């Protein structure tokens, strides 16, 4: 939970975009000497993988948010402020 809360706001992985897709495909094509048919199949695999990864990431975001909400419900106001500071400290360690 500590890890997920620390990453909640600023430490999200980059989502798949056409530029990274093309760069990955180009890299694999060159390094593996892929045929055109293999390139098409590799593109499909990469697209499928990233769609799956994004779905999992969205689920993890929900788990993080739910966990934080549950923690906040049990804390007094001063504890909430201290908890937020703890999360910020953990977050700054993860960014470095």
MARVEXVEX-67698 format. One line per field, with one value per residue (C-alpha): residue in three letters; x, y, z. Coordinates in Angstrom, 3 decimals. Each point is the difference from the previous one (the first is absolute). Last residue first. Layout:
N
r	[ALA; ...]
px	[X; ...]
py	[Y; ...]
pz	[Z; ...]
***
This chain:
96
r	[UNK; UNK; UNK; UNK; UNK; UNK; UNK; UNK; UNK; UNK; UNK; UNK; UNK; UNK; UNK; UNK; UNK; UNK; UNK; UNK; UNK; UNK; UNK; UNK; UNK; UNK; UNK; UNK; UNK; UNK; UNK; UNK; UNK; UNK; UNK; UNK; UNK; UNK; UNK; UNK; UNK; UNK; UNK; UNK; UNK; UNK; UNK; UNK; UNK; UNK; UNK; UNK; UNK; UNK; UNK; UNK; UNK; UNK; UNK; UNK; UNK; UNK; UNK; UNK; UNK; UNK; UNK; UNK; UNK; UNK; UNK; UNK; UNK; UNK; UNK; UNK; UNK; UNK; UNK; UNK; UNK; UNK; UNK; UNK; UNK; UNK; UNK; UNK; UNK; UNK; UNK; UNK; UNK; UNK; UNK; UNK]
px	[14.573; -3.740; -0.530; 1.637; -2.146; -3.105; 0.885; 0.387; -3.267; -1.766; 1.337; -1.166; -3.491; -0.040; 1.008; -2.922; -2.379; 1.276; -0.795; -3.547; -0.641; 0.617; -2.319; -1.618; 3.361; 1.233; -3.057; 0.324; 3.685; -0.747; -2.824; 2.198; 2.827; -2.325; -1.626; 3.397; 0.971; -3.087; 0.914; 3.526; -1.355; -2.092; 2.976; 2.166; -2.591; -0.231; 3.795; 0.310; -2.606; 1.684; 3.425; -1.349; -1.753; 3.140; 2.023; -2.436; 0.322; 3.782; 0.085; -1.831; 2.402; 2.963; 1.749; 3.781; -0.036; 1.972; -1.360; -3.650; 0.120; 1.316; -2.458; -2.905; 1.102; 0.463; -3.358; -1.800; 1.845; -1.116; -3.572; -0.552; -0.104; -0.489; 2.862; 0.428; -1.612; 2.255; -1.727; -3.230; -0.436; 3.594; 0.442; -3.380; 0.921; 3.332; -1.384; -2.860]
py	[10.566; -0.242; -2.851; 1.830; 3.088; -2.170; -1.446; 3.516; 1.123; -3.049; 0.769; 3.597; -1.204; -2.260; 2.942; 2.046; -2.908; -0.520; 3.630; -0.470; -3.270; -3.228; -2.940; 1.356; 1.065; -3.600; -1.194; 2.801; -0.815; -3.646; 0.799; 2.368; -2.507; -2.855; 2.182; 0.991; -3.674; -0.806; 2.746; -1.395; -3.491; 1.312; 1.958; -3.137; -2.021; 2.697; 0.139; -3.722; -0.076; 2.839; -1.609; -3.375; 1.602; 1.890; -3.214; -1.759; 2.749; 0.003; -3.795; 0.213; 2.718; -2.186; 0.724; 0.414; -0.500; 3.137; 2.101; -1.010; -0.005; 3.579; 1.224; -1.558; 1.570; 3.412; -0.293; -0.856; 2.740; 2.560; -1.325; 0.353; -2.457; 1.534; 1.433; -1.500; 1.839; 1.528; 3.283; -0.552; -3.493; -1.154; 0.284; -1.578; -3.029; -0.481; 0.329; -2.353]
pz	[-7.621; -0.627; 2.450; 2.890; -0.647; 0.115; 3.368; 1.398; -1.604; 1.420; 3.466; -0.359; -0.985; 3.072; 2.196; -1.351; 0.451; 3.538; 0.845; -1.332; 1.829; -1.910; -0.663; -3.154; -1.448; 0.006; -1.913; -2.527; -0.501; -0.633; -2.401; -1.992; -0.209; -1.017; -2.679; -1.396; 0.004; -2.106; -2.459; -0.213; -0.681; -2.882; -1.310; 0.095; -1.927; -2.674; -0.057; -0.523; -2.745; -1.892; 0.338; -1.155; -2.968; -1.002; 0.319; -2.337; -2.590; 0.339; -0.280; -3.320; -1.216; 1.007; 3.258; 0.153; 3.766; 0.916; -2.869; 0.210; 3.792; 0.062; -2.639; 1.869; 3.241; -1.609; -1.760; 3.202; 1.884; -2.588; -0.193; 3.720; 2.816; 3.393; 1.972; 3.416; 2.872; 2.644; 0.666; 1.873; 1.391; 0.044; 3.738; 0.587; -2.074; 1.706; 3.505; -0.804]
***
